[in-house]
Amino acid sequence: MGGSFNPAHDGHRSISLFAKKALGLSEIWWMVSPGNPLKADSKDMAPLAARMASAKARAKNTPIKATFIEQTMGTRYTKDTLRAIRLRYPRHDFVWLMGADNLKNFHAWRQWREIARQMPIAVITRPGYNSEAMTSPAMAWFARFVRPRSQSFFWTQWSTPALVILRFRPDPRSATAIRRTNPHWHKSYANSIVRDDVTHKILPDGRGRM
């Protein structure tokens, strides 16, 4: 599951554990983006180290792994990241997790159809976004590739493109709301030393030090 995680919160944790159970996953990777191309003009994006630290805190004592692997591999767009991950970990089976808010705008992602051809996609419903997601341009294209929820345990056998909708109980928590009430949240993670849970690399700080 990719995202800004600005910051990570218990809503991310809840939907990830739900998806793990629904799909029979061994673990979840939170790919903390070094910079979302669709949010390039964002004025409240916290440093990667703080976002990684918040992700690791929320993932503690779960099978969720926080990773800055996109920065390590030097990829910027999801299509390139997924291709690189599949090459790096050829013995792993991957499914891409995203919320309905992302499906709503998925057609704006670079070569989004190529993303869909690289691995199955599981979309987790989110309050306030489901209607627009289900009527989005991307969903119109995906219509013939939707798999029934009853088959979700067999996603490793699907040919791509393939998409399954996972209906999760309403959860109003959001990173936007957290930033609104606590715009300086990232200061509590200042000077954190962050180790990647997947690659085990340590994230250099803003001055290039380990």
C-alpha positions as a Markdown table, in Angstrom:
| # | Residue | x | y | z |
|---|---|---|---|---|
| 1 | Met | 0.0 | 0.0 | 0.0 |
| 2 | Gly | 1.6 | 3.3 | -1.1 |
| 3 | Gly | 0.9 | 6.7 | 0.3 |
| 4 | Ser | 2.2 | 9.9 | 1.8 |
| 5 | Phe | 1.4 | 8.7 | 5.4 |
| 6 | Asn | 1.4 | 12.4 | 6.4 |
| 7 | Pro | 1.0 | 11.2 | 9.1 |
| 8 | Ala | 0.3 | 7.5 | 9.4 |
| 9 | His | -2.7 | 6.9 | 11.7 |
| 10 | Asp | -4.8 | 4.1 | 13.2 |
| 11 | Gly | -7.2 | 4.2 | 10.3 |
| 12 | His | -4.3 | 3.1 | 8.0 |
| 13 | Arg | -3.6 | 0.3 | 10.5 |
| 14 | Ser | -7.2 | -0.8 | 10.8 |
| 15 | Ile | -7.8 | -1.1 | 7.0 |
| 16 | Ser | -4.4 | -2.8 | 6.5 |
| 17 | Leu | -5.2 | -5.5 | 9.1 |
| 18 | Phe | -8.7 | -5.9 | 7.6 |
| 19 | Ala | -7.1 | -6.4 | 4.1 |
| 20 | Lys | -4.6 | -8.9 | 5.5 |
| 21 | Lys | -7.4 | -11.0 | 6.8 |
| 22 | Ala | -9.7 | -10.6 | 3.8 |
| 23 | Leu | -7.0 | -11.5 | 1.3 |
| 24 | Gly | -5.0 | -14.0 | 3.4 |
| 25 | Leu | -1.8 | -12.0 | 3.3 |
| 26 | Ser | 1.3 | -12.9 | 5.1 |
| 27 | Glu | 2.3 | -9.2 | 5.6 |
| 28 | Ile | 1.5 | -5.7 | 4.5 |
| 29 | Trp | 4.1 | -3.2 | 3.2 |
| 30 | Trp | 3.4 | 0.5 | 3.7 |
| 31 | Met | 5.4 | 2.2 | 1.0 |
| 32 | Val | 6.0 | 5.7 | 2.3 |
| 33 | Ser | 6.4 | 7.9 | -0.7 |
| 34 | Pro | 9.4 | 10.3 | -0.8 |
| 35 | Gly | 7.1 | 12.7 | -2.8 |
| 36 | Asn | 3.7 | 12.1 | -4.3 |
| 37 | Pro | 3.7 | 13.5 | -7.9 |
| 38 | Leu | 0.0 | 14.4 | -7.5 |
| 39 | Lys | 0.7 | 16.4 | -4.4 |
| 40 | Ala | 3.8 | 18.2 | -5.6 |
| 41 | Asp | 2.5 | 21.6 | -4.6 |
| 42 | Ser | 1.5 | 20.5 | -1.0 |
| 43 | Lys | 2.6 | 23.0 | 1.6 |
| 44 | Asp | 2.1 | 20.7 | 4.6 |
| 45 | Met | 4.1 | 17.6 | 3.5 |
| 46 | Ala | 6.3 | 16.6 | 6.5 |
| 47 | Pro | 9.8 | 15.3 | 5.9 |
| 48 | Leu | 10.1 | 11.6 | 4.9 |
| 49 | Ala | 11.9 | 10.7 | 8.1 |
| 50 | Ala | 8.9 | 12.0 | 10.2 |
| 51 | Arg | 6.4 | 10.2 | 8.0 |
| 52 | Met | 8.4 | 7.0 | 8.2 |
| 53 | Ala | 8.7 | 7.3 | 12.0 |
| 54 | Ser | 4.9 | 7.8 | 12.3 |
| 55 | Ala | 4.3 | 4.7 | 10.0 |
| 56 | Lys | 6.6 | 2.6 | 12.1 |
| 57 | Ala | 4.9 | 3.7 | 15.3 |
| 58 | Arg | 1.5 | 2.8 | 14.0 |
| 59 | Ala | 2.7 | -0.5 | 12.5 |
| 60 | Lys | 4.3 | -1.7 | 15.8 |
| 61 | Asn | 3.4 | -5.2 | 16.9 |
| 62 | Thr | 1.7 | -6.0 | 13.6 |
| 63 | Pro | 2.7 | -7.8 | 10.4 |
| 64 | Ile | 2.9 | -4.3 | 8.7 |
| 65 | Lys | 6.3 | -3.2 | 7.4 |
| 66 | Ala | 7.0 | 0.5 | 6.8 |
| 67 | Thr | 9.4 | 1.1 | 4.0 |
| 68 | Phe | 11.0 | 3.9 | 2.0 |
| 69 | Ile | 11.9 | 1.5 | -0.8 |
| 70 | Glu | 10.8 | 4.0 | -3.5 |
| 71 | Gln | 13.6 | 6.4 | -2.4 |
| 72 | Thr | 16.0 | 3.5 | -2.3 |
| 73 | Met | 15.2 | 2.4 | -5.8 |
| 74 | Gly | 15.0 | 5.9 | -7.1 |
| 75 | Thr | 11.5 | 5.4 | -8.6 |
| 76 | Arg | 8.9 | 8.2 | -8.7 |
| 77 | Tyr | 5.8 | 6.8 | -10.3 |
| 78 | Thr | 3.8 | 3.8 | -9.0 |
| 79 | Lys | 4.1 | 1.9 | -12.3 |
| 80 | Asp | 7.9 | 2.0 | -12.1 |
| 81 | Thr | 8.0 | 1.2 | -8.4 |
| 82 | Leu | 5.8 | -1.9 | -8.8 |
| 83 | Arg | 7.9 | -3.1 | -11.8 |
| 84 | Ala | 11.1 | -2.7 | -9.8 |
| 85 | Ile | 9.7 | -4.5 | -6.7 |
| 86 | Arg | 8.6 | -7.4 | -8.8 |
| 87 | Leu | 12.1 | -7.7 | -10.2 |
| 88 | Arg | 13.7 | -7.4 | -6.8 |
| 89 | Tyr | 11.5 | -9.9 | -5.1 |
| 90 | Pro | 10.5 | -12.4 | -7.8 |
| 91 | Arg | 9.5 | -15.1 | -5.3 |
| 92 | His | 6.9 | -12.8 | -3.7 |
| 93 | Asp | 3.2 | -12.5 | -4.8 |
| 94 | Phe | 2.0 | -9.0 | -4.5 |
| 95 | Val | -1.4 | -7.3 | -4.5 |
| 96 | Trp | -1.8 | -3.6 | -4.6 |
| 97 | Leu | -4.0 | -2.1 | -1.9 |
| 98 | Met | -5.6 | 1.3 | -2.2 |
| 99 | Gly | -8.5 | 3.2 | -0.8 |
| 100 | Ala | -11.6 | 4.3 | -2.8 |
| 101 | Asp | -10.3 | 7.8 | -2.6 |
| 102 | Asn | -7.4 | 6.7 | -4.8 |
| 103 | Leu | -9.7 | 4.8 | -7.2 |
| 104 | Lys | -11.6 | 8.0 | -7.7 |
| 105 | Asn | -8.6 | 9.7 | -9.2 |
| 106 | Phe | -6.7 | 6.6 | -10.5 |
| 107 | His | -7.2 | 7.6 | -14.1 |
| 108 | Ala | -4.9 | 10.6 | -13.4 |
| 109 | Trp | -2.0 | 8.3 | -12.3 |
| 110 | Arg | 0.8 | 7.9 | -14.9 |
| 111 | Gln | 0.1 | 4.8 | -17.1 |
| 112 | Trp | -2.5 | 3.6 | -14.6 |
| 113 | Arg | -3.6 | 0.7 | -16.9 |
| 114 | Glu | 0.0 | -0.5 | -16.8 |
| 115 | Ile | -0.2 | -0.5 | -13.0 |
| 116 | Ala | -3.4 | -2.7 | -13.3 |
| 117 | Arg | -1.6 | -5.1 | -15.5 |
| 118 | Gln | 1.3 | -5.6 | -13.1 |
| 119 | Met | -0.5 | -7.0 | -10.1 |
| 120 | Pro | -4.1 | -7.5 | -8.7 |
| 121 | Ile | -5.7 | -4.5 | -7.0 |
| 122 | Ala | -7.8 | -4.5 | -3.9 |
| 123 | Val | -9.8 | -1.4 | -3.3 |
| 124 | Ile | -10.9 | -0.7 | 0.3 |
| 125 | Thr | -14.1 | 1.4 | 0.6 |
| 126 | Arg | -13.9 | 4.8 | 2.4 |
| 127 | Pro | -16.7 | 7.0 | 3.6 |
| 128 | Gly | -17.3 | 10.0 | 1.3 |
| 129 | Tyr | -15.5 | 8.6 | -1.7 |
| 130 | Asn | -17.3 | 5.4 | -2.6 |
| 131 | Ser | -19.9 | 6.8 | -4.9 |
| 132 | Glu | -17.4 | 8.8 | -7.0 |
| 133 | Ala | -15.0 | 5.9 | -7.0 |
| 134 | Met | -17.6 | 3.5 | -8.4 |
| 135 | Thr | -18.5 | 6.0 | -11.2 |
| 136 | Ser | -14.9 | 7.1 | -12.0 |
| 137 | Pro | -13.3 | 6.7 | -15.4 |
| 138 | Ala | -10.9 | 4.0 | -14.1 |
| 139 | Met | -13.8 | 2.0 | -12.6 |
| 140 | Ala | -15.6 | 2.1 | -16.0 |
| 141 | Trp | -12.5 | 0.5 | -17.5 |
| 142 | Phe | -12.1 | -2.0 | -14.6 |
| 143 | Ala | -15.8 | -3.1 | -14.8 |
| 144 | Arg | -15.0 | -6.3 | -16.8 |
| 145 | Phe | -12.1 | -7.2 | -14.5 |
| 146 | Val | -13.9 | -7.0 | -11.2 |
| 147 | Arg | -13.6 | -10.2 | -9.1 |
| 148 | Pro | -16.3 | -11.2 | -6.5 |
| 149 | Arg | -15.4 | -10.7 | -2.9 |
| 150 | Ser | -16.0 | -14.4 | -2.3 |
| 151 | Gln | -12.9 | -15.2 | -4.4 |
| 152 | Ser | -10.5 | -12.8 | -2.6 |
| 153 | Phe | -8.5 | -15.6 | -1.0 |
| 154 | Phe | -7.6 | -16.8 | -4.5 |
| 155 | Trp | -6.0 | -13.6 | -5.8 |
| 156 | Thr | -2.7 | -15.2 | -6.4 |
| 157 | Gln | -4.4 | -17.3 | -9.2 |
| 158 | Trp | -5.9 | -14.3 | -10.9 |
| 159 | Ser | -4.6 | -13.1 | -14.3 |
| 160 | Thr | -4.3 | -9.3 | -14.4 |
| 161 | Pro | -6.0 | -6.9 | -14.7 |
| 162 | Ala | -8.0 | -7.9 | -11.7 |
| 163 | Leu | -9.8 | -5.8 | -9.0 |
| 164 | Val | -11.7 | -6.7 | -5.9 |
| 165 | Ile | -13.7 | -4.3 | -3.7 |
| 166 | Leu | -13.3 | -4.9 | 0.0 |
| 167 | Arg | -16.1 | -3.2 | 2.0 |
| 168 | Phe | -14.8 | -1.9 | 5.3 |
| 169 | Arg | -16.8 | -0.5 | 8.2 |
| 170 | Pro | -16.9 | 3.4 | 8.1 |
| 171 | Asp | -13.8 | 4.9 | 9.6 |
| 172 | Pro | -13.7 | 8.7 | 9.6 |
| 173 | Arg | -10.1 | 9.1 | 10.6 |
| 174 | Ser | -7.8 | 10.8 | 8.1 |
| 175 | Ala | -4.4 | 12.4 | 7.9 |
| 176 | Thr | -6.0 | 15.6 | 6.7 |
| 177 | Ala | -8.0 | 15.9 | 10.0 |
| 178 | Ile | -4.9 | 15.2 | 12.0 |
| 179 | Arg | -2.9 | 17.9 | 10.3 |
| 180 | Arg | -5.8 | 20.3 | 10.8 |
| 181 | Thr | -5.8 | 19.8 | 14.5 |
| 182 | Asn | -2.1 | 19.4 | 14.9 |
| 183 | Pro | -0.2 | 21.0 | 12.1 |
| 184 | His | 3.1 | 20.5 | 13.9 |
| 185 | Trp | 2.7 | 16.7 | 14.5 |
| 186 | His | 6.0 | 15.9 | 12.8 |
| 187 | Lys | 8.0 | 17.7 | 15.4 |
| 188 | Ser | 7.4 | 14.9 | 17.8 |
| 189 | Tyr | 9.5 | 12.7 | 15.4 |
| 190 | Ala | 12.3 | 15.2 | 15.0 |
| 191 | Asn | 15.8 | 13.6 | 14.9 |
| 192 | Ser | 14.3 | 10.1 | 14.7 |
| 193 | Ile | 16.6 | 7.4 | 13.4 |
| 194 | Val | 14.5 | 5.3 | 11.0 |
| 195 | Arg | 15.3 | 1.8 | 9.7 |
| 196 | Asp | 13.4 | 0.4 | 6.7 |
| 197 | Asp | 11.5 | -2.7 | 7.8 |
| 198 | Val | 11.9 | -4.3 | 4.3 |
| 199 | Thr | 15.4 | -3.4 | 3.2 |
| 200 | His | 16.8 | -2.7 | 6.7 |
| 201 | Lys | 18.5 | 0.4 | 5.5 |
| 202 | Ile | 18.7 | 3.4 | 7.7 |
| 203 | Leu | 17.2 | 6.6 | 6.2 |
| 204 | Pro | 19.7 | 9.4 | 5.9 |
| 205 | Asp | 18.6 | 12.6 | 7.6 |
| 206 | Gly | 18.1 | 15.9 | 5.7 |
| 207 | Arg | 21.8 | 16.6 | 5.9 |
| 208 | Gly | 22.8 | 13.3 | 4.4 |
| 209 | Arg | 24.0 | 11.7 | 7.6 |
| 210 | Met | 23.1 | 8.2 | 8.7 |
